[in-house]
Amino acid sequence: MVVTALEKASILVEALPYIRKFSGQTVVIKYGGRAMVSEELEQGVMADCILLKLVGIHPVIVHGGGKAIDAMLARLGKETRFVHGQRVTDEETMEVVEMVLAGKVNKEIVTLINQLGGKGIGICGKDAGLITAHQKVLPVSVKEREDLGHVGEVEKVNPEIIQTVKDEGYIPVIAPIGVGRDGKSYNINADYVAGAVAAALKANKLVLLTDVEGIFVDRDDPKSLLSVIKAAEVPDLISRGVIAGGMIPKVECCVYALKNGVGRTHIIDGRILHSILLEVFTDEGVGTMVDK
């Protein structure tokens, strides 16, 4: 499809009130899943973040990297086990997780931002005391009370280092590794880290990129997409199975963020090129918004 100069101008005009509204605000973006496996989508996400920065909006990226961890563990001949959706992380596995997330994946994202003309800087929760964590304990309902090892939960976020680098014109890229008060490293679900970081920054928006179009009342009916849900509706939607599986931590982190000062939260399809710009700068938006 060829876009005419007039159509391009119309797009810019539509974006203008949103640029004015969000200028100076912070947008936390959880980046992972399918958006990380296509070179075109990877470049699209980073280009979106650079554009946000250039118009005065401050993007903060929190990334995952489960597939990269799986691949490295397989290369090392180490089995990956999950209990209640959590990767059992012994000390050796934690070393691999930290190497992959804070090293390989984080620096690949930073490099791509820099190659596209932005200023990316990589940090993890261990830098400047950014994320204090403690060991995650399985819920009582889980029969198999296995020790998850170095799987963590966010205890506290100190946003000072994020504020410093974003105010200096950089795009912070955060690996979801935390540190305990005893100095132990912890692997933390990136959705929860994104929610906690957004809350600590009092971000205007939290945007979670996923590999579905949003939340559906009926997964087999594309017309049943819920464009907006209220935080108070979430427990009922979970009990009915409308929100299930990997969508539960995403919605829970949205609710947490909303309760702790974040303006709006969005779950959008990271498989759509420039979905971040569509969400921030258009009247329609995309995906599902979780609101107060």
Residue pairs with C-beta under 8 A, 6 or more apart in sequence:
14 281
14 282
14 283
15 281
15 282
18 280
18 281
18 282
19 55
19 56
19 57
19 281
22 56
22 57
22 204
22 205
22 280
23 55
23 56
23 57
24 56
24 57
24 58
25 57
25 58
25 203
25 204
25 205
25 263
26 57
26 58
26 59
26 60
26 166
26 198
26 201
26 202
26 203
26 204
26 205
27 52
27 57
27 58
27 59
27 60
27 203
27 204
27 205
27 206
27 207
27 280
28 59
28 60
28 62
28 194
28 197
28 198
28 201
28 203
28 205
28 206
28 207
28 262
29 45
29 49
29 59
29 60
29 61
29 62
29 194
29 207
29 209
29 276
30 62
30 63
30 64
30 190
30 191
30 194
30 206
30 207
30 208
30 209
30 250
31 45
31 61
31 62
31 63
31 64
31 109
31 209
31 270
32 63
32 64
32 65
32 66
32 190
32 209
32 270
33 64
33 209
33 210
33 211
33 270
34 41
34 210
34 211
34 270
34 271
35 41
35 42
35 45
35 209
35 211
35 270
35 271
36 42
36 63
36 64
36 65
36 67
37 67
38 271
40 273
41 270
41 271
41 273
42 112
43 112
43 116
44 273
44 274
45 209
45 270
45 276
46 109
46 112
46 113
46 116
46 118
46 120
47 116
47 274
48 274
48 275
48 276
48 277
49 59
49 61
49 113
49 118
49 171
49 276
50 113
50 116
50 117
50 118
50 171
51 277
52 58
52 59
52 276
52 280
53 59
53 118
53 119
53 169
53 171
57 280
58 166
59 171
60 162
60 166
60 171
60 172
60 174
60 197
60 198
60 201
60 203
61 109
61 171
61 172
61 173
61 174
62 174
62 176
62 190
62 193
62 194
62 197
63 101
63 105
63 106
63 109
63 173
63 174
63 175
63 176
63 190
64 101
64 176
64 190
65 100
65 101
65 104
65 105
65 175
65 190
66 87
68 100
68 101
68 104
68 105
69 80
69 87
69 96
69 97
69 100
69 101
70 80
72 96
72 99
72 100
72 104
73 79
73 80
73 93
73 96
74 80
76 96
78 92
78 93
78 96
80 87
81 87
81 88
82 88
83 138
83 142
83 144
83 146
83 148
84 138
84 139
84 142
84 144
85 246
86 136
86 138
86 148
86 151
87 93
87 97
87 151
87 187
88 146
88 148
88 149
88 151
89 97
89 148
89 149
89 150
89 151
89 187
90 149
90 150
91 149
91 150
93 149
93 150
94 149
94 150
94 185
94 186
94 187
97 150
97 177
97 187
98 124
98 177
98 185
98 187
101 124
101 175
101 176
101 177
101 187
102 122
102 124
102 126
102 175
102 177
105 175
106 122
106 124
106 173
106 175
107 122
109 120
109 122
109 173
110 120
110 121
110 122
110 173
111 120
112 120
113 119
113 120
113 171
113 173
114 120
118 171
119 169
119 170
119 171
120 170
120 171
120 173
121 165
121 170
121 171
121 172
121 173
122 173
122 175
123 130
123 161
123 162
123 165
123 172
123 173
123 174
123 175
124 130
124 131
124 174
124 175
124 176
124 177
125 131
125 133
125 174
125 175
125 176
125 177
125 178
125 179
125 188
125 193
126 177
126 178
126 179
126 185
127 161
128 158
128 160
128 161
129 158
129 179
130 157
130 158
130 159
130 161
130 162
130 174
131 154
131 156
131 157
131 158
131 176
131 177
131 178
131 179
131 188
131 193
131 196
132 154
132 155
132 156
132 157
132 158
132 178
132 179
132 180
132 181
133 152
133 153
133 154
133 155
133 178
133 179
133 180
133 186
133 188
134 152
134 153
134 155
134 180
134 181
134 186
135 148
135 149
135 150
135 151
135 152
135 153
135 180
135 186
136 148
136 151
136 152
136 153
136 186
137 148
138 144
138 145
138 146
138 148
150 184
150 185
150 186
150 187
151 186
151 187
151 188
152 178
152 180
152 186
152 187
152 188
153 186
153 188
153 192
154 178
154 188
154 192
154 193
154 196
155 178
157 196
157 197
157 199
157 200
158 200
159 197
159 200
159 201
161 172
162 172
162 174
162 197
162 201
163 201
165 172
166 172
174 193
174 197
176 187
176 188
176 189
176 190
176 193
177 185
177 186
177 187
177 188
178 185
178 186
178 188
178 193
179 185
179 186
180 186
189 249
191 208
191 249
191 250
191 252
191 253
192 249
192 252
192 253
192 256
194 206
194 208
194 253
195 206
195 252
195 253
195 254
195 256
195 257
195 262
196 253
196 256
197 203
198 205
198 206
198 257
198 262
198 265
199 256
199 257
199 260
199 261
199 262
202 261
202 262
203 257
203 262
203 263
204 262
204 263
204 264
205 262
205 263
205 264
205 265
205 266
205 280
206 253
206 254
206 257
206 262
206 264
206 265
206 266
207 265
207 266
207 268
207 276
207 279
207 280
208 250
208 253
208 254
208 265
208 266
208 267
208 268
209 268
209 269
209 270
209 275
209 276
210 246
210 247
210 250
210 267
210 268
210 269
210 270
211 269
211 270
211 271
212 247
212 269
213 222
213 225
213 269
213 286
213 287
214 225
214 226
214 227
214 267
214 268
214 269
214 286
214 287
214 288
215 225
215 226
215 229
215 237
215 242
215 243
215 247
215 251
215 267
215 288
216 222
216 224
216 225
216 226
216 242
217 224
217 226
217 242
218 224
225 288
226 242
226 288
227 285
227 287
227 288
227 289
228 288
228 289
228 290
228 291
229 237
229 288
229 289
229 290
229 291
230 290
230 291
230 292
231 254
231 255
231 258
231 259
231 290
231 291
231 292
234 243
234 251
234 252
234 255
234 290
237 243
237 251
238 244
238 248
238 251
243 251
247 267
250 267
251 267
251 290
254 265
254 267
254 290
255 290
257 265
258 265
258 290
258 291
258 292
264 289
264 291
265 289
265 290
265 291
266 279
266 285
266 287
266 288
266 289
266 290
267 287
267 288
267 289
267 290
268 275
268 276
268 278
268 279
268 286
268 287
268 288
269 275
269 286
269 287
272 278
272 286
275 286
275 287
278 284
278 285
278 286
279 285
279 286
279 287
